[in-house]
């Protein structure tokens, strides 16, 4: 009943405050889809080649096939796949045809934990190969700079800048907007720190929410400053001085003198340096090879050879919002059968689940948790690797694993549940002049409705439902982590922790990335070293696109709308399909 209500009700409410929410979403960032890159073999790799890591776009977890709508709307490219970078760096370390790595930083957007892992892969490349790594940018963003400091030498354009500013969180609040249109949000939640509802009922952050955000922002910044200091061989206090002094505004001579970069050169001269490093004449083209081109030319079986027919470890990606149904994110009705199929597949001997999610539907989270318990019941080990986020519902689906890896800057925990029911009587009655008359057999027969506030009895009943889900959630964590329920409740209440704090509290087992989790599950359980990524993406790409009849219909229906209008429709659809009971982090952007 609640789900049907929300589907119909949110259609009315979404249009009222969508424009304000939309502005925030548009500013927050652009959601890209990785372009389909050919992995077919090429004519071969030439000697004196350079692995070209062009960090220009959004850092994502893995390569995916573009949809028809992506192609029609031009949303292809502009993303960088962490799994592709990892595979290319691993293979290039032992390839004599690769002279070194060129980190070419453009407009780069990546989560802190993703940058943490990428930097670790580059450092490992240097340690194993002894080869050089150079970095260059016209202007470094902070995340790109943290990655670039792994280089032996770091260069910047004479007209460029290096942005080191510290860490900050940005949380939008919509209460005034909702008040103006006559909509209020009725909140049922558990947890002092479960602040995901605050943007809809407050105009500023509560003190508990501010306190926890300050704690993890400080932890993230301390890690980033330490990583930059290590890469540039300076004191952490110097990095913090850069941030306090707004170093992006400095003159170039000070930027170089203070050690932010080794030299200032134009791109043309940078490329001449690379030619000299690879014995190329000034009039010869550089042999720059992208990770996709390199893996294809080197014959690396990166999603190119089907290993699923032999014993292997499954690498299951669980990325995005957790939803009951639909497309995009972690879709419960798709993820559950995927896990069950892996459990029943005799060739799958273990699984690492890569989680990068701030949570979502409590119902879908429970279904995924149960499917993972079924996987373990088959006697197969289950490890989890946490990315930028594995919080709330993201932690729910992770907590039962045999071993949990998190990055130092992963945001996790947020063990809590909330329900949110809009009440629009002022909008409907006072502003729009729409009035309702209800005839019902029982006092709560029409509940919930958007045109009347909840009664105390109804609110108490809803609170009981949220409490029940919270009780189940905390019990799942207690069982999975072998902790007393009281201990779980003391660190729960929706509080968010960084990976290092989560390790101290027993919410995770080790600090490390997905590569560490894969190596550990193989070594700990004597498993084959073959790894296959799931969900599979090996269907013919063009056939997959042609099968998307719904995408064709959407394309026709939305052809006359601007990109901004299409984005508004997408947000409205997501709001209408959202499950009322949510286990998710607040909508906060960290930069």
C-alpha positions in Angstrom: 0.0 0.0 0.0 2.8 2.4 1.0 4.7 1.9 -2.3 1.6 2.5 -4.4 0.9 5.6 -2.4 4.3 7.0 -2.9 4.3 6.3 -6.7 1.1 8.3 -7.1 1.7 10.9 -4.4 5.3 11.8 -5.3 4.2 12.5 -8.9 2.3 15.4 -7.5 4.8 16.7 -5.0 7.9 16.2 -7.2 6.9 18.8 -9.7 6.4 21.4 -7.0 9.9 21.6 -5.6 11.8 19.8 -8.4 13.2 23.0 -9.9 15.0 23.9 -6.7 16.3 20.4 -6.2 17.3 20.2 -9.9 19.5 23.2 -9.7 21.5 21.6 -6.9 21.8 18.3 -8.8 23.0 20.0 -12.0 25.7 21.9 -10.0 26.8 18.8 -8.1 28.2 17.1 -11.2 27.6 15.3 -14.4 26.8 11.6 -14.4 28.6 10.0 -17.4 28.4 6.6 -18.8 31.7 4.9 -19.9 31.9 4.8 -23.7 32.2 1.4 -25.2 35.9 1.0 -25.9 37.1 -1.7 -28.3 39.2 -4.4 -26.7 39.8 -6.3 -29.9 43.4 -7.1 -30.6 45.4 -4.5 -32.6 48.4 -4.8 -34.8 50.7 -4.9 -31.8 52.4 -2.6 -29.4 55.5 -0.7 -30.5 58.7 -0.4 -28.4 59.3 2.8 -26.5 55.6 3.3 -25.8 54.2 5.3 -22.9 51.1 4.3 -20.9 49.0 7.4 -21.1 46.7 7.9 -18.1 44.5 10.8 -19.2 42.6 11.8 -16.1 39.9 13.8 -17.8 36.4 13.0 -16.7 34.6 11.1 -13.9 36.4 8.2 -12.1 34.0 5.2 -12.1 34.4 1.7 -10.9 34.3 -0.2 -14.2 33.7 -0.2 -17.9 30.1 -0.5 -19.0 28.3 -0.6 -22.3 26.6 2.7 -23.3 22.9 2.6 -23.8 21.1 3.9 -26.8 20.0 7.0 -25.0 23.6 7.7 -24.0 24.7 7.5 -27.7 21.8 9.6 -28.9 22.3 12.3 -26.3 26.1 12.2 -26.7 26.7 10.9 -23.2 29.6 8.7 -24.2 33.2 9.2 -23.0 34.1 11.5 -20.2 34.6 8.7 -17.7 37.7 6.8 -16.5 37.3 3.2 -15.3 39.2 2.3 -12.2 39.2 -1.4 -13.2 40.7 -0.6 -16.6 43.5 1.5 -15.0 44.3 -1.2 -12.5 44.6 -3.9 -15.2 46.7 -1.7 -17.5 49.1 -0.7 -14.7 49.5 -4.3 -13.5 50.4 -5.6 -17.0 52.5 -2.6 -18.0 54.8 -3.1 -15.0 56.3 -6.2 -16.6 56.1 -5.1 -20.2 59.4 -4.1 -21.8 57.6 -2.1 -24.5 56.2 0.3 -22.0 58.9 2.8 -21.0 56.9 4.6 -18.3 53.6 6.2 -17.3 52.4 9.7 -18.2 49.7 11.1 -15.9 47.9 13.7 -18.0 45.4 15.5 -15.7 42.5 17.4 -17.1 39.0 18.1 -15.7 39.1 15.2 -13.2 36.4 14.2 -10.8 36.8 11.3 -8.5 35.9 10.3 -5.0 38.6 10.5 -2.4 38.7 6.7 -1.9 38.9 6.1 -5.6 41.8 8.5 -5.9 43.4 6.7 -2.9 43.2 3.4 -4.8 44.4 4.8 -8.1 47.4 6.4 -6.3 48.2 3.0 -4.7 48.1 1.3 -8.1 50.6 3.8 -9.6 53.0 3.5 -6.6 52.9 -0.3 -7.0 53.7 0.1 -10.7 56.8 2.1 -9.8 57.9 -0.3 -7.1 57.5 -3.4 -9.3 58.9 -2.0 -12.5 61.4 0.7 -11.6 60.1 2.7 -14.5 59.5 6.4 -14.5 56.2 8.2 -13.9 55.7 11.8 -15.0 52.6 14.0 -14.4 51.4 17.1 -16.2 48.4 19.4 -16.1 47.2 22.7 -17.4 45.6 23.1 -13.9 45.5 20.5 -11.2 42.3 19.9 -9.2 42.9 18.6 -5.7 41.9 15.0 -6.4 44.0 14.9 -9.6 46.9 16.4 -7.7 46.8 13.8 -5.0 47.1 11.1 -7.7 49.8 13.1 -9.6 52.0 13.4 -6.6 52.9 9.7 -7.0 54.9 10.8 -10.1 58.7 11.1 -10.1 58.4 14.6 -11.6 55.3 16.8 -11.6 54.9 19.6 -14.2 52.3 22.4 -14.6 51.5 24.8 -17.4 53.0 28.3 -16.9 49.5 29.7 -17.0 48.1 27.0 -14.8 47.6 26.4 -11.1 47.6 23.8 -8.4 44.5 23.7 -6.3 45.1 22.4 -2.7 42.2 23.7 -0.6 41.4 21.1 2.1 38.3 19.0 2.4 34.7 20.3 2.7 31.2 19.0 2.6 28.3 20.8 0.9 24.7 19.9 2.0 21.7 21.6 0.4 18.6 22.3 2.5 15.1 22.7 1.0 12.8 23.6 3.9 12.2 27.2 2.9 11.5 26.0 -0.7 9.0 23.5 0.6 7.4 26.0 2.9 6.9 28.4 0.0 5.0 25.9 -1.9 3.0 24.5 1.0 4.6 21.1 1.5 6.0 19.7 4.7 7.8 16.5 5.3 6.6 14.1 8.0 9.7 12.3 9.3 10.0 8.9 11.1 13.5 7.9 11.9 15.9 6.1 14.2 19.3 7.5 15.1 20.5 10.8 16.4 22.9 11.0 13.5 20.5 9.9 10.8 20.7 13.2 9.1 19.5 12.2 5.6 16.1 13.8 6.4 17.5 17.1 7.7 17.6 18.9 4.3 13.8 18.6 4.1 12.9 19.7 7.6 15.7 22.2 8.5 17.4 25.2 7.0 20.8 24.3 8.4 22.6 21.3 9.8 21.9 20.0 13.3 24.7 20.0 15.8 25.1 16.1 15.9 25.2 16.1 12.0 27.8 18.9 12.0 29.8 17.1 14.6 30.0 13.9 12.7 30.7 15.6 9.4 33.5 17.7 10.9 35.1 14.5 12.3 35.1 12.6 9.0 36.0 15.7 6.9 39.1 16.2 9.2 40.0 12.5 8.8 39.7 12.7 5.0 41.8 15.9 4.8 44.5 14.5 7.1 44.8 11.5 4.8 44.9 13.6 1.7 47.5 16.0 3.1 49.6 13.0 4.3 49.4 11.4 0.8 50.4 14.7 -0.9 53.2 15.2 1.6 54.6 11.7 1.0 54.5 12.2 -2.7 56.2 15.5 -2.7 58.6 14.5 0.1 57.6 17.4 2.4 56.0 17.9 5.8 52.3 17.6 6.2 52.3 21.0 7.8 53.5 22.5 4.5 50.6 21.0 2.7 48.2 22.4 5.2 49.8 25.8 4.8 49.3 25.6 1.0 45.6 25.0 1.6 45.3 27.9 4.2 47.1 30.2 1.8 44.9 29.5 -1.2 47.9 28.3 -3.2 45.9 28.2 -6.4 46.2 32.0 -6.5 50.0 32.1 -6.1 52.4 33.3 -8.7 54.1 30.6 -10.6 57.6 31.2 -9.2 56.2 30.6 -5.6 54.3 27.5 -6.7 57.6 26.0 -8.0 59.7 27.3 -5.1 57.4 25.9 -2.5 57.5 22.5 -4.1 54.0 22.1 -5.5 55.5 21.3 -8.9 59.0 20.6 -10.2 58.8 22.8 -13.3 56.4 24.9 -15.4 56.4 24.0 -19.1 54.0 24.3 -21.9 52.4 21.1 -23.2 54.5 21.2 -26.4 57.7 21.2 -24.3 56.3 18.5 -22.0 55.9 16.3 -25.0 59.5 17.0 -26.0 60.6 15.8 -22.6 58.7 12.6 -23.2 60.2 12.2 -26.6 63.7 12.3 -25.1 62.7 9.8 -22.5 61.6 7.4 -25.2 64.4 8.1 -27.8 62.1 9.8 -30.2 63.2 12.7 -32.4 61.5 16.1 -32.0 59.6 15.6 -35.2 58.4 12.1 -34.4 55.0 11.4 -32.8 54.9 10.2 -29.2 53.8 6.7 -28.7 51.1 7.4 -26.2 48.9 4.4 -25.5 45.7 4.7 -23.5 44.8 1.9 -21.1 42.1 0.6 -23.4 44.5 0.6 -26.4 47.3 -1.0 -24.4 45.2 -3.8 -23.0 43.9 -4.6 -26.5 47.4 -4.5 -28.1 49.0 -6.4 -25.3 46.4 -9.2 -25.6 45.4 -8.9 -22.0 42.2 -10.9 -21.3 40.4 -7.9 -19.7 36.8 -8.9 -20.3 38.0 -10.2 -23.7 38.3 -13.9 -22.9 35.5 -15.7 -21.2 36.8 -17.3 -18.0 33.4 -18.0 -16.5 33.6 -21.6 -17.8 36.5 -22.5 -15.5 36.9 -22.2 -11.7 37.2 -18.6 -10.7 36.6 -15.9 -8.2 33.6 -13.6 -9.0 34.1 -9.9 -8.6 30.6 -8.5 -8.2 30.1 -4.8 -8.6 27.3 -3.2 -6.4 27.5 0.5 -7.4 25.0 3.3 -6.9 21.7 3.8 -5.1 19.9 0.7 -3.8 16.5 0.5 -5.4 13.7 -2.1 -5.5 13.3 -2.0 -9.3 14.1 0.1 -12.3 17.4 0.7 -14.1 20.7 2.0 -12.9 22.3 1.6 -9.5 21.9 -1.5 -7.4 18.5 -2.9 -8.4 17.3 -5.4 -5.9 15.2 -7.5 -8.4 18.3 -7.8 -10.6 21.0 -8.2 -8.0 19.3 -10.9 -6.0 19.0 -13.4 -8.9 22.6 -12.5 -10.0 23.9 -13.5 -6.5 21.8 -16.7 -6.5 23.1 -17.7 -9.9 26.7 -17.2 -8.7 26.0 -19.2 -5.6 24.6 -22.1 -7.8 27.5 -21.9 -10.3 30.0 -24.6 -9.5 32.7 -22.7 -11.3 32.4 -19.8 -8.9 34.5 -20.7 -5.9 34.4 -17.4 -4.0 33.3 -13.8 -4.4 34.5 -10.3 -3.7 31.7 -7.8 -3.8 32.8 -4.3 -4.6 30.4 -1.9 -2.9 30.2 1.8 -3.7 26.8 3.0 -2.4 25.4 5.5 0.0 22.4 3.2 0.5 18.7 3.4 -0.5 15.8 1.0 -0.1 15.8 -0.9 3.2 13.6 -3.6 1.5 16.0 -4.2 -1.3 19.0 -4.1 1.1 17.4 -7.0 3.1 16.8 -9.0 0.0 20.4 -8.6 -1.2 21.6 -9.5 2.3 19.6 -12.7 2.3 20.9 -13.7 -1.2 24.5 -13.2 0.1 23.7 -15.5 3.0 22.6 -18.1 0.5 25.9 -17.6 -1.3 27.8 -18.3 1.9 25.6 -21.3 2.7 27.1 -23.0 -0.3 30.5 -23.0 1.5 31.9 -20.2 -0.6 33.9 -17.4 0.9 32.5 -13.8 0.6 34.7 -10.8 0.9 33.7 -7.2 0.5 35.7 -4.3 -0.9 34.3 -0.8 -0.1 34.9 2.1 -2.4 34.1 5.8 -1.8 30.9 4.8 0.1 29.5 1.7 1.7 27.1 3.4 4.1 23.6 2.7 5.4 22.1 0.3 2.9 25.6 -0.1 1.4 26.8 -1.3 4.8 23.7 -3.4 5.3 24.6 -5.5 2.2 28.2 -5.7 3.3 28.0 -6.6 7.0 27.6 -10.3 6.5 30.8 -10.8 4.6 33.6 -13.1 5.9 36.1 -10.2 5.6 35.6 -6.5 4.8 38.2 -4.3 3.2 37.7 -0.5 3.2 39.9 2.3 2.0 41.2 4.7 4.6 38.8 7.4 3.3 35.8 5.2 2.6 32.6 6.6 4.3 30.8 3.7 5.9 28.4 2.9 8.8 25.4 5.2 8.9 23.4 2.3 10.5 20.0 3.8 10.7 16.6 3.9 8.9 14.1 6.6 8.1 10.7 7.2 6.5 9.6 10.4 4.9 6.0 11.2 4.0 5.2 14.5 2.4 2.1 16.4 3.6 0.8 19.0 1.0 -2.6 20.2 2.5 -1.5 23.9 2.3 -0.4 23.5 -1.3 -3.6 21.6 -2.3 -6.2 23.4 -0.2 -4.9 27.0 0.2 -2.8 27.5 -2.9 -4.4 25.3 -5.6 -8.0 25.2 -4.2 -8.2 21.4 -4.4 -10.2 19.8 -1.6 -10.9 16.2 -0.7 -13.7 14.4 1.0 -13.0 11.0 2.4 -15.5 8.2 3.1 -13.9 5.2 4.9 -14.8 2.1 6.8 -12.0 2.4 9.4 -10.1 5.3 10.8 -6.9 4.5 8.8 -8.5 3.0 5.7 -7.2 5.9 3.4 -3.8 6.2 5.1 -1.4 7.5 3.9 -2.7 10.5 2.0 -0.9 13.6 0.9 -3.7 16.1 1.7 -3.9 15.4 5.5 -1.2 15.2 8.1 -0.7 12.0 10.0 -2.6 11.5 13.3 -0.6 10.7 16.4 -1.7 7.1 16.2 -0.6 6.9 12.5 2.8 8.5 13.3 3.3 6.0 16.2 2.5 3.1 13.9 4.9 4.3 11.3 7.6 4.8 14.0 7.0 1.2 15.1 7.6 0.1 11.5 10.9 2.1 11.3 12.0 0.7 14.7 11.4 -2.8 13.5 13.5 -2.3 10.4 16.3 -0.7 12.5 16.2 -3.7 14.9 16.6 -6.1 12.0 19.4 -3.9 10.6 21.4 -3.8 13.8 20.9 -7.5 14.4 22.3 -8.2 10.9 25.3 -6.1 11.7 25.7 -7.8 15.1 25.6 -11.3 13.6 27.8 -10.5 10.7 30.5 -8.7 12.7 30.2 -11.0 15.7 29.4 -8.1 18.0 26.8 -7.7 20.8 23.7 -5.8 19.6 24.2 -3.2 22.3 27.7 -2.5 21.0 26.4 -2.1 17.5 23.7 0.3 18.7 26.3 2.4 20.5 28.1 3.1 17.2 25.0 3.1 15.0 22.2 5.7 15.2 23.0 6.7 11.6 26.6 7.8 12.4 29.0 7.9 9.5 32.6 6.7 9.9 35.7 6.8 7.7 37.5 3.5 7.0 40.2 3.9 9.6 37.6 4.6 12.3 35.4 1.8 11.1 38.5 -0.5 11.5 39.0 0.6 15.1 35.3 -0.1 15.8 35.2 -3.5 14.3 32.9 -2.5 11.4 35.6 -3.5 8.8 38.5 -5.9 9.0 41.3 -4.3 7.0 42.3 -1.2 5.2 42.9 -1.8 1.5 41.4 -1.6 -2.0 39.7 -4.1 -4.2 43.0 -5.5 -5.4 43.9 -6.3 -1.8 40.6 -8.0 -1.2 41.0 -10.1 -4.3 44.5 -11.2 -3.3 43.4 -11.9 0.2 40.4 -14.1 -0.7 42.6 -16.1 -3.1 45.4 -16.6 -0.6 43.2 -17.1 2.5 41.1 -19.8 0.8 43.5 -21.3 -1.7 41.3 -20.3 -4.6 42.1 -20.1 -8.3 43.6 -16.7 -9.4 41.2 -16.3 -12.2 38.8 -13.4 -11.6 35.6 -12.7 -13.6 33.7 -9.4 -13.2 29.9 -9.5 -12.7 27.3 -8.5 -13.8 28.7 -9.7 -17.2 28.9 -7.2 -20.0 29.9 -9.5 -22.8 26.8 -9.4 -24.9 27.3 -7.8 -28.4 27.0 -4.1 -27.7 25.1 -3.1 -30.7 22.6 -6.0 -30.3 22.1 -4.9 -26.7 21.4 -1.4 -27.8 19.0 -2.5 -30.4 17.1 -4.5 -27.9 16.3 -1.4 -25.8 12.9 -0.8 -27.2 12.0 1.2 -24.1 15.0 3.4 -24.7 13.7 4.0 -28.3 10.3 5.0 -26.9 11.9 7.4 -24.4 14.1 8.9 -27.2 11.0 9.6 -29.3 9.0 11.0 -26.3 11.8 13.2 -25.1 13.2 14.4 -28.4 11.7 17.8 -28.1 13.0 18.5 -24.6 16.2 20.2 -23.6 18.9 18.3 -21.6 17.8 20.2 -18.5 14.2 19.2 -18.9 15.2 15.6 -19.5 17.2 15.6 -16.3 14.2 17.0 -14.5 12.1 14.1 -15.8 14.7 11.6 -14.7 14.8 13.0 -11.1 11.0 13.1 -10.9 10.8 9.4 -12.0 13.4 8.4 -9.4 11.4 10.2 -6.7 8.2 8.5 -7.7 9.8 5.1 -7.7 11.6 5.5 -4.4 10.7 3.1 -1.6 9.4 5.0 1.5 11.6 3.2 3.9 15.2 4.3 3.3 18.6 3.3 4.7 20.8 5.9 3.1 23.4 8.7 3.8 22.5 12.4 3.6 22.8 14.1 0.2 26.3 15.5 0.9 29.0 16.3 -1.6 32.6 16.2 -0.5 35.2 18.2 -2.3 
